[in-house]
Amino acid sequence: MNGRWRFALFGIGLVSLAACRSSAAPPRQSEGALTSERLQVYADFIESFSKTNFKSLSNRTFPLDLSGVDKDAACLQGLKLEGSEDARKTVHLLGPEVLRGKTIRRVEAQEEGPILKQRDSDTTMRRTGPGKDASATTDPGILTLSEIVFDKSHHFAVLKYVFLCGSRCNSGAILALEKVGSQWTGTTRRPCSFVLNQDNPRP
């Protein structure tokens, strides 16, 4: 009897381990190119944020998980979203076309760590150096963008942006962008949520 129980418990443990591993599976990089509509959403968003003087853009999106956003949130009111599950599992590469010729550097994933360490070092020097001000920098960090979820009418597009700037100074928000005329804008609805001073604000 003891042997059977041990075997059963061992089997349950294996199933649980497999479930944990599958739920923590890394996102799949899409082999397909971004549609022209998605490219425009990214490009319009970057255009509107270029006034923040950011110098670097992550060349890969990250999954968009909306499970933490209340279904009755004002930002999503009246929207019937499609493709939310795909957005939680897929990432895309962002090509130079999203920059529309702007002098913004596209950064690969393996470059982010060294850049952020250097920013931390620079921040420390500004705080401790003679006559230096910690607010001297105006570059908010590396802009990273999530996957996009459209509403069924494709009049709204939901995405998350995050500025990676170093240790515990990352910030961002989930936005519902609206297509007004021929452009996508984030000014017609309040952000769904904000991210402030988190170590790892991306999934």
N, C-alpha and C positions, 0 to 999 in steps of 0.2 A: 504493500500500500504506500509506504514511504517513497519507494522508487517511482511509483506512478505519479505521486504528487510532485516530486522533484522534476520529473520529465514534463509534467503539465506546466509548472511554474517556469521552467526553462523555455518552453515554447511560447508562453505569454511574454516573457522577457524579450525573446527574439522579435516577436510581432511588434511590441512597443518600440524597440530600437529601430526597426525598419520604418515605422510610422514617423518617428522623430526625424530620421534621416531624410525621408521624402518631404516632410514639411519644411525642412531647412535646406532643401535643394536650391542651388544657386540659380538665378534667373537665366533664361535662355536668350542668347543673342540672336535676334532675327536675321535671317539671311536675305530677307527682302529689303528693298530700298524703301525709305519713307515716302509716303504719298505726297503729292504737291500740296495738298491741304495741310498736312502735318508740318511740312517744311515751312509753309507760310505762318502757321501759328508760332513755331519756334523763332522764325526770323522777325516777325512783328514784335514778339515779346522781347527779344534781344535788342531790337531797335529802341523800344521804349525804355529799357534798362541801361542803355549805353551812357546815359547821363550820370550814372553812379560811378563812372570812371573805372569800372572793372577791366582788368587787363587779360584775364585768363578764363577760358571756358572748358569744362570737362567735355571730352569728345565722345562720351558715352552717356546715354540716359540712365536713369535708375527706375526700378519698378514704382508704380503709383499705387499705394494702398489707401483706400478711402474708408476702411472699416472703422477708423477712429473719428470719422466725421458724422455727426448726427444726421439722420435722414431728413429731419425737419429743419436743418440748418438753413438760414436765410439765403446763403450763397447758392444752395442747390434747389431752392424752392421752385416748384413747377417743372423741374428738369427730369426727364427720363433718360438715364445714362445707358450707354451700350458699350460692351467690350471691357467692363471693369475687371473681369477675371483675367483676360489676356494682359491687361496693363500691370497686373500684379506679378506676372511671370516672365515678361519679355523686356528686353532692352534693345536699343538701336544705337548705331554710330551716328554722330552728327558730323556732316561734312562741312567744308568751307562755305558752301552756298548759304548756310543759315546766317553767316556773318555779313553778307552783302558788301564785301570789300572792306569791312572795318579792320583796323589793326589790332585785333584781339587774337591772342594765341590759344590754339586748341591744345589741351593738355591730356595726355594719356593717363590711365589709372595709376601706373607705376611711377609717374612723375609727381603725383599729388603729395605723397608723403614728404619727399625732400623739400618741396616748395613750402609746405606748411611748417616744417621744422625751421626753415630759414626765416619765415615770417615770425615765428615765436621768438627766435633769437634776436631778430631786429626789434621786436616789441620790447624785449627785456633791455636791450641796449638803449632804447629811447627813454625807458623809465629810469634807468640808473645812470645814464651818461650825463655829463654836465651840460646844463642849458638845453636839454632835450625835452620835448613834449610828447607824451604817449599818443596824443591825437594828431600828430604830424602827418600820418599817412591818410590818404583819401581813398586808396584802393580797398574795396570791401572784401576782396578775396576771389577765390575761384568760383565762378558761377556754375552750378550743376542743375540740370533740368530733368524732370521725371518724364515718364511716358505720358501720353495724352489720352483722356477719355472724353469722347464727344457725347452730347445729348442726341436723341434720335433725329432731331431736325437739323443737326450740325450747325446750329446757330450759336451754341455755347461749347467751349472746350475747357476741361478742367485739367490743371497741371499743378505740380509742386516745384518751387525753386528753392535752392539752398545756396547761400554763400559760405564756402569753407574758408575760414581765415586763420585757423590754428587751434590751440587748446581752449576749449570752452568759450568760444566767441562766435560760433556758427549761428546763422540766422536764416530765416526763410518763411515761406507761407504756402498754403494751398489756395489757389485762385480759380475762380470761374471767369474765363475770358469770354467776352461777347463779340460777335462779328457785327461791327457797325460800319455800314457802307462796304468798303473793300478791305477793311483792316480789323484785326483782332485786338481788343483792348480789355484791360483789367480794371477799368475805372467805373464800370457801371454797377458792380456788386462788391460788397465787402468781402474781404478774405475769409475763407472757411476756417482757417486756423493759422496760428503763428508758431514759429520755432525760434527760441532764443537761448543762446549760451548752452548748447548741448554738444557733447563730445562727438556723437555720431548721429546726426539728424537724418541720414539716409537709411533705408532698410538694409 
